[in-house]
Amino acid sequence: MLQPDSRRTLVDSLRPPPGTRLDWAVGTTYSLNLTTLLVVPAATAHSAGGGWGDDDDDEPDGFTPVGLLDALNRAADRITVFCDAGQIAPPLHRRRVLLGFVEQAVVPVTAPEGGVFHPKLWALRYVDAAGGPTYRVLVATRNLTFDRCWDTITVLESDPDGQPLPGIGNVVRALPDLSVSPLSSARRDRIGGFGDELDTVPFASPAGFGDLRLHAFGLGGGSWPFPKTCHRLLVLSPFLTAHTLKRLPQASIRRSVVSRPDALAAVGQAGESYDRFTLNPAVLDDVGDLSGASRDDPRRVDNGLHAKLYVTDDETGTSWWTGSANATSAAFERNVEVLLQLRTTNERHSASALLRERKEGDPEARTLRDLLVPWEDDGTEPEEPVDDNQDELDRLRRLVAAVAFSATVVESEPGRYGVTYRSDEALPVPEDVGLRCWPATVGQPDRPAALDSDGRLGYETSATLTTLSAFLVIELTLAKLSTAFVVRCAMHGEPDNRRQLLVAELLGDEHRLVRYLVALLSDDDAPLDGDGTNGAGVDIWSGGDLERLPLTELMIRALARDSGRLRQIADLLSTVRHGGGRLPEGLDDLWDAVWQIAREDVRG
């Protein structure tokens, strides 16, 4: 545990076990980048060990356009991500036209006790071909962003010989009540039922650990989880407050804290009872700075230490607490947070071992201590805020994001729509603060936004099928500073078959259409690779004779195993035809023959 050479990405941790597919997932994150969100359905659409190819550097994680479209259509409806309402970053990637597939997956929330919504928790249910379920819980410190931080993630797999995870069901069931806008009754019921289900699932502990327990804070309850005293205490936290450092367990032998230099300097004398460390600057990535943005603007890319871990040694063993909670007053008094508690008697997981320096020539793998350098207070005063307007913009962003918004759609002509975005109540935006907004699927606003006499936002625009969006970017400016973020609007009047129309529009030509049909008909764990093949190695059609493709074989296999896929294709081809699109020569006759058999099978 915590060995620098042992790394696992969040995307890897979401991939289904071999021979399974994602059935349902609930995730939480403080900050959310919508482009990063597109990777989640892609990761969960195929089993571990599958590949997406890497020949297209412009795609998230190397996913091809058709492969990503296939993944989104397969998995997006099975995922719900709860995120802090004020921390959704506008998309910058050219694939923002795909955001229509994940609109319902995003649920902006607020913390009921006045802080922020800060957990990084995932609960996932996978099923095999026979419908048998397996479960996974991730307790992480990683947000769903492009940050380049040092984080931790704990993966718990279901196991009949394991133990239940107390607290997991309560957290999942509480999430819908935090939403800025009401969830549909169907989604709310499914999330509640999933929470009930998780209460009964036994999970295997990480190797060498046991006695699992999930602590939640800010959801009505959540007591201080730490003992009063211990032999040794180790704290990893990028942010600190003096009050919490003093409140943490008193140690009879040693107290140590690993944090960021500015955080250590800011707590002053409260840190003097600790041995203080920071990450060695040599292991940090340079991410640059977003000039002109507010301090907590969601567009910022973070780096440095982001892991949160508390370790105590006592006479009977070692306890770990890991998750989202920083060593701050806000974390334990106002925010929504989670911490996973684990217990071990293995000395190599103790606070003492984690900070033990290796001797020269020691063959053991690198340890946490190898990444650290001691920090000494040089007497330099902590930097004062450069501009108080930064904090004011962050405050206003949080207030605006907590308001519910709607988007009303009216088709003005075939394929074109008028859209009116409105806030449900007055926005708390002072006169000296500038306001602009635009759909997240376009780059910049085409006309100004305005507040009516009641202070409510009103913004009208026109859209095509690919730019129609429930995601609205809002930009606030004060003096020379700005903050930009996304709100999700309740959409009214959208086309009933919008998803199918969008798929047909994005496929664009015969080549992509045929590739997509092969993807739909292939096994769930064999998506399209970047080299133009599916996971089974079938050459993908590039024009000409359809007989070179195994479409007939794939359709017959789907007819025998999963006729629901043929219904998807029937709807798609109908949409393409009615939309004026062209089908490859010969596909009509092939499809009509298979579809006739499928309908007779249903009637029989």
C-alpha positions as CSV (number, residue, x, y, z in Angstrom):
1,M,0.0,0.0,0.0
2,L,1.1,3.5,-0.9
3,Q,4.1,2.3,-2.9
4,P,4.9,5.0,-5.5
5,D,5.6,2.3,-8.2
6,S,2.2,0.8,-7.7
7,R,-0.3,2.9,-9.7
8,R,-3.8,2.5,-10.8
9,T,-6.0,5.0,-12.7
10,L,-9.6,5.8,-11.9
11,V,-10.5,4.6,-15.4
12,D,-8.8,1.2,-14.9
13,S,-10.7,0.9,-11.6
14,L,-14.1,1.4,-13.3
15,R,-13.6,-1.3,-16.0
16,P,-15.9,-4.3,-15.6
17,P,-14.3,-7.6,-14.5
18,P,-13.7,-10.1,-17.4
19,G,-16.9,-11.6,-18.7
20,T,-19.2,-8.9,-17.2
21,R,-20.8,-5.7,-18.2
22,L,-21.8,-2.6,-16.2
23,D,-25.4,-2.8,-15.0
24,W,-25.5,0.3,-12.7
25,A,-23.1,2.8,-11.2
26,V,-23.4,5.7,-8.8
27,G,-20.4,8.0,-8.5
28,T,-19.6,11.2,-6.5
29,T,-17.1,13.9,-7.1
30,Y,-16.4,17.4,-5.9
31,S,-15.3,18.9,-9.3
32,L,-16.3,17.6,-12.7
33,N,-14.9,18.2,-16.1
34,L,-17.5,17.2,-18.6
35,T,-14.9,16.0,-21.1
36,T,-13.5,13.7,-18.5
37,L,-17.0,12.4,-17.9
38,L,-17.2,11.1,-21.4
39,V,-14.4,8.6,-20.6
40,V,-16.4,7.0,-17.8
41,P,-19.0,5.3,-20.1
42,A,-16.2,4.3,-22.4
43,A,-14.3,2.7,-19.6
44,T,-17.3,0.8,-18.2
45,A,-18.5,-0.4,-21.6
46,H,-15.9,-3.1,-21.9
47,S,-14.1,-5.5,-19.6
48,A,-10.7,-5.1,-18.2
49,G,-8.0,-6.2,-20.6
50,G,-9.9,-4.8,-23.6
51,G,-8.3,-2.0,-25.7
52,W,-9.5,1.0,-27.5
53,G,-6.4,1.7,-29.6
54,D,-4.3,4.9,-29.5
55,D,-4.0,6.1,-33.0
56,D,-6.2,9.2,-32.5
57,D,-4.5,11.6,-30.1
58,D,-7.5,14.0,-30.3
59,E,-9.8,11.5,-28.6
60,P,-10.1,11.1,-24.8
61,D,-7.7,8.3,-23.8
62,G,-7.4,7.3,-27.5
63,F,-11.0,6.3,-28.1
64,T,-12.1,6.5,-31.7
65,P,-15.2,8.6,-32.6
66,V,-17.4,5.6,-33.5
67,G,-16.0,3.6,-30.6
68,L,-16.8,6.5,-28.2
69,L,-20.3,6.9,-29.6
70,D,-20.9,3.2,-29.2
71,A,-19.7,3.3,-25.6
72,L,-21.8,6.3,-24.7
73,N,-24.9,4.8,-26.1
74,R,-24.3,1.5,-24.2
75,A,-23.4,2.8,-20.8
76,A,-24.5,6.4,-20.2
77,D,-28.0,5.6,-19.0
78,R,-26.5,3.2,-16.4
79,I,-24.4,5.9,-14.7
80,T,-25.3,8.6,-12.2
81,V,-22.7,11.1,-11.1
82,F,-23.4,13.5,-8.2
83,C,-21.1,16.5,-8.2
84,D,-20.9,19.8,-6.4
85,A,-23.1,22.3,-8.2
86,G,-20.5,25.0,-8.4
87,Q,-17.6,22.9,-9.7
88,I,-18.6,21.7,-13.2
89,A,-16.0,22.9,-15.7
90,P,-17.0,23.9,-19.2
91,P,-15.9,21.4,-21.8
92,L,-12.9,22.3,-24.0
93,H,-12.6,19.2,-26.1
94,R,-14.0,19.0,-29.6
95,R,-16.2,16.1,-28.7
96,R,-18.5,18.3,-26.7
97,V,-21.3,17.5,-29.3
98,L,-21.4,14.1,-27.5
99,L,-22.6,15.7,-24.2
100,G,-26.2,15.0,-25.1
101,F,-25.6,11.4,-24.1
102,V,-24.6,12.1,-20.5
103,E,-27.0,15.0,-19.6
104,Q,-29.1,12.7,-17.4
105,A,-26.0,11.2,-15.8
106,V,-25.0,14.4,-14.1
107,V,-26.7,15.5,-10.9
108,P,-25.5,18.8,-9.4
109,V,-25.9,18.9,-5.6
110,T,-25.4,21.2,-2.7
111,A,-24.2,20.4,0.9
112,P,-27.1,20.7,3.4
113,E,-24.9,22.1,6.1
114,G,-23.5,25.0,4.1
115,G,-20.1,23.5,3.0
116,V,-19.3,21.8,-0.2
117,F,-20.1,18.4,-1.6
118,H,-16.7,16.7,-1.5
119,P,-16.8,12.9,-1.6
120,K,-15.1,10.8,-4.2
121,L,-17.0,7.5,-4.0
122,W,-18.1,5.0,-6.6
123,A,-20.4,2.0,-6.2
124,L,-20.8,-0.3,-9.2
125,R,-22.9,-3.3,-10.1
126,Y,-21.7,-5.6,-12.9
127,V,-23.6,-8.7,-14.3
128,D,-22.3,-11.7,-16.3
129,A,-24.1,-13.3,-19.2
130,A,-26.4,-15.2,-16.9
131,G,-27.3,-12.0,-15.0
132,G,-25.2,-12.9,-11.9
133,P,-24.1,-9.7,-10.1
134,T,-20.8,-8.6,-8.8
135,Y,-20.1,-5.3,-7.0
136,R,-17.2,-2.9,-6.6
137,V,-16.8,0.1,-4.3
138,L,-14.1,2.7,-4.9
139,V,-13.1,5.1,-2.1
140,A,-10.8,7.7,-3.7
141,T,-9.3,11.1,-3.3
142,R,-9.5,11.7,-7.0
143,N,-12.0,14.0,-8.7
144,L,-13.4,13.4,-12.2
145,T,-11.1,16.0,-13.8
146,F,-7.8,16.3,-15.7
147,D,-5.9,17.2,-12.5
148,R,-2.3,15.9,-12.3
149,C,-2.2,15.2,-8.5
150,W,-0.9,12.5,-6.2
151,D,-4.1,10.7,-5.1
152,T,-5.1,7.4,-3.6
153,I,-7.8,5.0,-4.4
154,T,-9.0,2.0,-2.5
155,V,-10.8,-0.8,-4.4
156,L,-13.2,-3.1,-2.7
157,E,-14.5,-6.1,-4.6
158,S,-17.6,-8.2,-3.6
159,D,-16.7,-11.5,-2.1
160,P,-19.0,-14.2,-0.5
161,D,-16.3,-14.7,2.2
162,G,-16.0,-10.9,2.9
163,Q,-17.8,-8.6,5.2
164,P,-20.5,-6.0,4.7
165,L,-19.4,-2.4,4.5
166,P,-21.4,-0.5,7.2
167,G,-22.5,2.9,6.0
168,I,-22.4,2.5,2.2
169,G,-26.2,2.1,1.8
170,N,-26.9,5.2,3.9
171,V,-24.6,7.4,1.7
172,V,-26.1,6.2,-1.6
173,R,-29.7,6.6,-0.4
174,A,-29.0,10.1,0.8
175,L,-27.6,11.4,-2.5
176,P,-30.9,12.2,-4.4
177,D,-32.1,14.5,-1.6
178,L,-29.1,16.8,-2.2
179,S,-30.0,17.5,-5.9
180,V,-30.5,21.1,-7.0
181,S,-33.4,19.9,-9.2
182,P,-35.6,16.9,-8.5
183,L,-34.6,13.5,-10.0
184,S,-37.1,11.5,-11.9
185,S,-38.9,9.0,-9.7
186,A,-37.5,6.1,-11.7
187,R,-33.9,7.2,-11.1
188,R,-34.5,8.1,-7.5
189,D,-36.1,4.7,-6.8
190,R,-33.3,2.8,-8.5
191,I,-30.7,4.6,-6.5
192,G,-32.5,4.0,-3.3
193,G,-32.9,0.3,-4.2
194,F,-29.2,0.1,-5.0
195,G,-28.4,1.5,-1.6
196,D,-30.5,-1.2,0.0
197,E,-28.8,-3.8,-2.1
198,L,-25.3,-2.6,-1.1
199,D,-26.1,-3.0,2.6
200,T,-26.2,-6.7,2.1
201,V,-23.1,-7.2,-0.1
202,P,-20.0,-8.6,1.5
203,F,-16.7,-7.1,0.3
204,A,-13.2,-8.4,0.5
205,S,-10.8,-6.2,2.5
206,P,-7.5,-5.1,0.8
207,A,-4.7,-7.6,1.5
208,G,-3.5,-7.3,5.1
209,F,-6.5,-5.2,6.2
210,G,-9.9,-5.9,7.8
211,D,-12.7,-4.3,9.9
212,L,-14.1,-2.1,7.1
213,R,-16.3,0.8,8.0
214,L,-17.5,3.8,5.9
215,H,-17.8,7.1,7.8
216,A,-20.0,9.9,6.3
217,F,-20.1,13.5,7.3
218,G,-22.5,16.3,6.5
219,L,-25.5,14.0,5.9
220,G,-27.1,14.3,9.3
221,G,-24.7,12.6,11.6
222,G,-21.1,11.6,11.4
223,S,-19.1,11.7,14.6
224,W,-15.4,12.4,15.0
225,P,-13.9,9.1,13.8
226,F,-10.4,9.3,15.5
227,P,-9.3,8.2,18.9
228,K,-8.0,10.7,21.5
229,T,-4.5,9.2,21.8
230,C,-2.2,6.8,20.0
231,H,1.5,5.9,19.8
232,R,2.1,7.4,16.3
233,L,0.0,9.6,14.0
234,L,0.6,10.2,10.3
235,V,-1.6,12.7,8.4
236,L,-1.6,13.3,4.6
237,S,-3.7,16.2,3.7
238,P,-3.2,19.0,1.1
239,F,-5.2,21.5,3.1
240,L,-5.0,22.1,6.9
241,T,-6.5,24.2,9.6
242,A,-4.9,24.9,13.0
243,H,-8.0,23.8,14.9
244,T,-8.1,20.3,13.3
245,L,-4.4,19.7,13.6
246,K,-4.7,20.4,17.4
247,R,-7.8,18.2,17.6
248,L,-6.3,15.1,16.0
249,P,-5.0,12.3,18.3
250,Q,-2.2,13.1,20.7
251,A,0.7,10.8,20.0
252,S,3.0,9.5,22.7
253,I,5.9,8.9,20.3
254,R,5.5,10.9,17.1
255,R,3.1,13.0,15.1
256,S,3.8,13.6,11.4
257,V,2.0,15.6,8.7
258,V,2.5,15.7,4.9
259,S,0.9,18.6,3.2
260,R,1.5,21.4,0.8
261,P,4.1,24.1,1.7
262,D,1.6,27.0,1.8
263,A,-0.8,24.9,4.0
264,L,2.0,24.1,6.5
265,A,3.0,27.8,6.6
266,A,-0.6,28.9,7.2
267,V,-1.2,26.8,10.3
268,G,1.7,28.4,12.1
269,Q,2.3,27.2,15.7
270,A,-0.4,24.5,15.4
271,G,2.0,22.5,13.2
272,E,5.0,22.7,15.5
273,S,4.1,19.5,17.4
274,Y,4.4,17.6,14.1
275,D,7.3,16.4,12.0
276,R,6.4,18.2,8.7
277,F,6.9,17.0,5.2
278,T,6.0,18.0,1.6
279,L,6.3,16.2,-1.7
280,N,9.6,16.5,-3.3
281,P,9.2,19.2,-6.1
282,A,11.0,16.8,-8.5
283,V,7.9,14.5,-8.5
284,L,5.4,17.3,-9.3
285,D,4.0,18.0,-12.8
286,D,3.9,21.6,-14.0
287,V,0.3,22.4,-15.1
288,G,0.7,26.1,-15.6
289,D,-1.7,28.7,-14.3
290,L,-5.1,30.0,-15.4
291,S,-4.5,33.7,-15.4
292,G,-7.4,35.9,-14.6
293,A,-9.5,33.1,-13.1
294,S,-10.9,33.1,-9.6
295,R,-9.1,31.0,-6.9
296,D,-11.4,28.0,-7.0
297,D,-12.5,28.3,-10.7
298,P,-13.5,24.8,-11.9
299,R,-11.4,25.3,-15.1
300,R,-8.2,25.2,-13.1
301,V,-6.0,22.1,-13.4
302,D,-4.5,21.1,-10.0
303,N,-1.2,19.3,-9.2
304,G,0.7,18.3,-6.1
305,L,-0.5,16.4,-3.1
306,H,-4.2,15.6,-3.1
307,A,-4.3,12.3,-1.1
308,K,-6.1,12.3,2.3
309,L,-4.9,9.7,4.8
310,Y,-4.9,9.4,8.6
311,V,-2.8,6.5,10.2
312,T,-2.6,5.8,13.9
313,D,-0.4,3.1,15.5
314,D,-1.4,1.8,19.0
315,E,-0.5,-1.3,21.1
316,T,-2.8,-3.6,19.2
317,G,-2.1,-2.5,15.6
318,T,-2.7,0.2,13.0
319,S,-5.8,2.0,11.8
320,W,-6.2,3.8,8.5
321,W,-8.8,6.4,7.4
322,T,-8.8,7.4,3.7
323,G,-11.2,9.3,1.5
324,S,-12.2,12.8,0.8
325,A,-11.8,14.6,4.1
326,N,-9.0,17.1,4.5
327,A,-7.6,17.9,8.0
328,T,-9.8,21.1,8.1
329,S,-12.7,22.3,10.1
330,A,-14.9,22.5,7.1
331,A,-14.4,18.8,6.3
332,F,-15.7,17.6,9.6
333,E,-18.3,20.3,10.3
334,R,-19.9,21.5,7.1
335,N,-18.9,19.5,4.0
336,V,-20.3,16.2,2.7
337,E,-17.3,13.8,3.0
338,V,-16.6,10.1,3.3
339,L,-13.7,8.2,5.0
340,L,-13.1,4.5,4.8
341,Q,-11.7,3.0,8.0
342,L,-9.5,-0.1,7.9
343,R,-7.6,-2.0,10.5
344,T,-4.4,-4.0,10.2
345,T,-1.8,-5.7,12.4
346,N,0.8,-5.8,9.6
347,E,3.7,-3.7,10.7
348,R,4.6,-2.8,7.1
349,H,1.3,-0.7,6.9
350,S,2.1,1.2,10.1
351,A,2.7,4.9,10.4
352,S,6.2,4.1,11.5
353,A,6.9,1.9,8.4
354,L,5.4,4.5,5.9
355,L,7.9,7.1,7.1
356,R,10.9,4.8,7.5
357,E,13.8,5.9,5.3
358,R,15.4,3.1,3.2
359,K,19.0,2.4,3.8
360,E,21.4,2.6,0.8
361,G,21.3,-0.5,-1.2
362,D,18.0,-1.6,0.3
363,P,16.3,-3.9,-2.3
364,E,12.8,-3.1,-1.0
365,A,10.5,-1.2,-3.4
366,R,10.3,2.6,-3.0
367,T,8.1,3.8,-0.2
368,L,6.1,7.0,0.5
369,R,9.1,8.4,2.4
370,D,11.1,8.4,-0.9
371,L,8.7,11.0,-2.3
372,L,9.0,13.4,0.7
373,V,11.3,16.1,1.9
374,P,11.3,17.7,5.3
375,W,9.6,21.1,5.6
376,E,11.0,23.8,7.8
377,D,9.4,27.1,8.6
378,D,11.7,29.8,7.2
379,G,9.7,32.6,8.8
380,T,8.2,33.7,5.5
381,E,4.7,35.1,6.0
382,P,2.0,33.2,4.0
383,E,1.0,35.0,0.8
384,E,-2.0,37.3,1.1
385,P,-4.8,37.0,-1.5
386,V,-3.8,38.9,-4.6
387,D,-7.3,40.2,-5.1
388,D,-10.3,39.8,-2.9
389,N,-12.5,39.7,-6.0
390,Q,-11.3,36.1,-6.5
391,D,-13.1,35.1,-3.3
392,E,-16.2,37.2,-4.2
393,L,-16.5,35.5,-7.6
394,D,-16.2,32.0,-6.0
395,R,-18.9,32.9,-3.6
396,L,-21.2,34.2,-6.3
397,R,-20.6,31.1,-8.5
398,R,-21.7,28.8,-5.6
399,L,-24.9,30.9,-5.1
400,V,-25.8,30.9,-8.8
401,A,-25.1,27.2,-9.2
402,A,-27.5,26.4,-6.4
403,V,-30.4,27.8,-8.4
404,A,-32.5,25.5,-10.6
405,F,-32.5,26.3,-14.4
406,S,-34.8,25.2,-17.3
407,A,-34.4,25.0,-21.0
408,T,-37.5,25.1,-23.2
409,V,-37.2,23.8,-26.7
410,V,-39.4,24.6,-29.7
411,E,-38.7,23.2,-33.2
412,S,-38.7,26.2,-35.5
413,E,-38.1,24.2,-38.7
414,P,-36.9,20.6,-39.4
415,G,-33.6,20.1,-37.6
416,R,-33.6,23.6,-36.0
417,Y,-34.8,24.6,-32.6
418,G,-35.4,27.7,-30.6
419,V,-34.2,27.3,-27.0
420,T,-35.0,29.5,-24.0
421,Y,-32.9,29.1,-20.9
422,R,-34.3,30.5,-17.7
423,S,-33.4,30.5,-14.0
424,D,-36.3,29.4,-11.7
425,E,-35.5,32.3,-9.3
426,A,-33.6,35.5,-9.1
427,L,-29.8,35.3,-9.5
428,P,-27.8,37.0,-6.8
429,V,-25.5,38.8,-9.3
430,P,-24.7,42.5,-8.3
431,E,-24.7,45.1,-11.0
432,D,-21.0,45.4,-11.1
433,V,-20.6,41.7,-12.1
434,G,-20.8,40.9,-15.8
435,L,-22.7,37.8,-16.9
436,R,-22.6,35.8,-20.1
437,C,-23.9,32.3,-20.9
438,W,-24.0,29.9,-23.8
439,P,-24.8,26.2,-24.4
440,A,-21.9,23.9,-23.5
441,T,-22.0,22.4,-27.0
442,V,-20.8,25.7,-28.6
443,G,-17.7,27.7,-28.0
444,Q,-19.0,31.2,-27.2
445,P,-22.3,33.1,-26.8
446,D,-24.1,34.3,-29.9
447,R,-26.2,36.9,-28.1
448,P,-26.2,38.5,-24.6
449,A,-27.9,37.2,-21.6
450,A,-30.2,39.4,-19.5
451,L,-31.8,39.4,-16.1
452,D,-35.5,40.4,-16.1
453,S,-37.1,42.8,-13.7
454,D,-37.3,39.9,-11.1
455,G,-33.6,39.2,-11.5
456,R,-34.2,35.9,-13.3
457,L,-31.9,34.9,-16.1
458,G,-33.3,34.8,-19.6
459,Y,-31.3,33.7,-22.6
460,E,-32.6,32.7,-26.0
461,T,-30.7,31.0,-28.8
462,S,-31.1,28.8,-31.8
463,A,-29.7,25.2,-32.0
464,T,-29.3,22.3,-34.3
465,L,-29.6,18.7,-33.1
466,T,-25.9,18.5,-32.2
467,T,-25.8,21.9,-30.4
468,L,-29.1,21.3,-28.4
469,S,-27.9,21.0,-24.8
470,A,-29.2,20.9,-21.2
471,F,-25.7,22.1,-20.1
472,L,-25.5,25.9,-19.9
473,V,-22.1,27.6,-19.4
474,I,-22.3,30.7,-17.2
475,E,-19.4,33.2,-17.0
476,L,-19.2,35.8,-14.2
477,T,-16.6,38.7,-14.5
478,L,-15.6,41.2,-11.8
479,A,-12.9,43.8,-12.6
480,K,-10.3,41.8,-14.6
481,L,-11.2,38.4,-13.1
482,S,-13.7,35.7,-14.2
483,T,-15.1,32.4,-13.3
484,A,-16.9,30.0,-15.7
485,F,-19.0,27.0,-14.8
486,V,-21.8,24.8,-16.0
487,V,-25.3,24.3,-14.7
488,R,-27.6,21.5,-15.9
489,C,-31.0,22.6,-17.0
490,A,-34.3,20.7,-16.8
491,M,-35.1,20.4,-20.5
492,H,-38.7,20.6,-21.8
493,G,-39.9,20.0,-25.4
494,E,-36.9,18.2,-26.7
495,P,-37.5,15.7,-29.5
496,D,-38.9,12.4,-28.1
497,N,-36.3,10.3,-30.1
498,R,-33.5,12.8,-29.6
499,R,-30.9,10.1,-28.7
500,Q,-31.5,8.2,-31.9
501,L,-31.6,11.4,-34.0
502,L,-28.3,12.4,-32.5
503,V,-26.7,9.0,-33.2
504,A,-27.8,9.2,-36.8
505,E,-26.6,12.8,-37.2
506,L,-23.1,12.0,-35.7
507,L,-22.6,8.9,-37.8
508,G,-22.7,11.2,-40.8
509,D,-21.8,8.8,-43.6
510,E,-22.2,5.2,-44.8
511,H,-18.7,4.2,-43.5
512,R,-19.4,5.3,-39.9
513,L,-22.9,3.8,-40.0
514,V,-21.6,0.3,-41.0
515,R,-18.9,0.5,-38.3
516,Y,-21.5,1.5,-35.8
517,L,-23.8,-1.5,-36.8
518,V,-20.9,-3.9,-36.3
519,A,-20.2,-2.3,-32.8
520,L,-23.9,-2.7,-31.8
521,L,-23.9,-6.3,-32.9
522,S,-20.6,-7.3,-31.4
523,D,-20.2,-8.6,-27.9
524,D,-20.2,-6.1,-25.1
525,D,-16.6,-6.8,-24.3
526,A,-15.4,-6.4,-27.9
527,P,-15.8,-2.7,-28.8
528,L,-14.2,-1.0,-31.8
529,D,-10.5,-0.6,-31.5
530,G,-8.6,2.4,-32.8
531,D,-7.2,0.5,-35.7
532,G,-10.6,0.0,-37.3
533,T,-11.4,-3.5,-36.1
534,N,-13.7,-4.8,-33.4
535,G,-12.4,-6.7,-30.4
536,A,-12.7,-10.0,-32.2
537,G,-10.4,-8.9,-35.0
538,V,-13.1,-8.4,-37.7
539,D,-12.0,-6.1,-40.5
540,I,-14.2,-3.1,-40.6
541,W,-15.9,-2.2,-43.9
542,S,-14.4,0.8,-45.8
543,G,-16.9,0.9,-48.7
544,G,-18.0,-1.5,-51.4
545,D,-19.3,-5.0,-51.1
546,L,-21.1,-5.7,-47.8
547,E,-20.6,-9.4,-48.2
548,R,-17.0,-8.9,-46.9
549,L,-18.5,-8.1,-43.5
550,P,-20.0,-10.7,-41.1
551,L,-23.1,-8.6,-40.7
552,T,-25.4,-11.5,-41.5
553,E,-23.7,-13.7,-39.0
554,L,-23.7,-11.0,-36.3
555,M,-27.4,-10.3,-36.9
556,I,-28.4,-14.0,-36.7
557,R,-26.3,-14.3,-33.5
558,A,-28.2,-11.3,-32.0
559,L,-31.5,-12.8,-33.1
560,A,-30.7,-15.9,-31.1
561,R,-29.1,-14.3,-28.1
562,D,-30.4,-10.7,-27.7
563,S,-33.1,-9.6,-30.1
564,G,-33.2,-6.3,-28.2
565,R,-30.1,-5.2,-30.2
566,L,-32.0,-5.7,-33.4
567,R,-34.7,-3.4,-32.1
568,Q,-32.0,-0.8,-31.6
569,I,-30.9,-1.2,-35.1
570,A,-34.4,-1.1,-36.5
571,D,-34.9,2.3,-34.7
572,L,-31.6,3.6,-35.9
573,L,-32.1,2.7,-39.6
574,S,-35.7,4.1,-39.5
575,T,-34.3,7.3,-38.1
576,V,-31.6,7.5,-40.8
577,R,-34.1,6.8,-43.6
578,H,-36.6,9.4,-42.3
579,G,-33.8,11.9,-41.8
580,G,-32.8,11.7,-45.5
581,G,-29.6,9.7,-44.8
582,R,-28.3,7.1,-47.2
583,L,-27.9,3.4,-46.4
584,P,-25.1,1.4,-48.0
585,E,-26.2,-0.5,-51.1
586,G,-27.4,-4.0,-50.2
587,L,-28.1,-3.2,-46.5
588,D,-31.8,-2.7,-47.0
589,D,-32.3,-6.2,-48.4
590,L,-30.1,-7.8,-45.8
591,W,-31.8,-6.0,-42.9
592,D,-35.4,-6.6,-44.2
593,A,-34.8,-10.3,-44.3
594,V,-33.4,-10.5,-40.8
595,W,-36.0,-8.1,-39.3
596,Q,-38.8,-10.1,-40.8
597,I,-37.5,-13.2,-39.0
598,A,-37.1,-11.2,-35.8
599,R,-40.7,-10.0,-35.9
600,E,-42.0,-13.5,-36.6
601,D,-40.0,-14.7,-33.6
602,V,-41.6,-12.1,-31.4
603,R,-45.1,-12.9,-32.6
604,G,-44.5,-16.6,-32.2
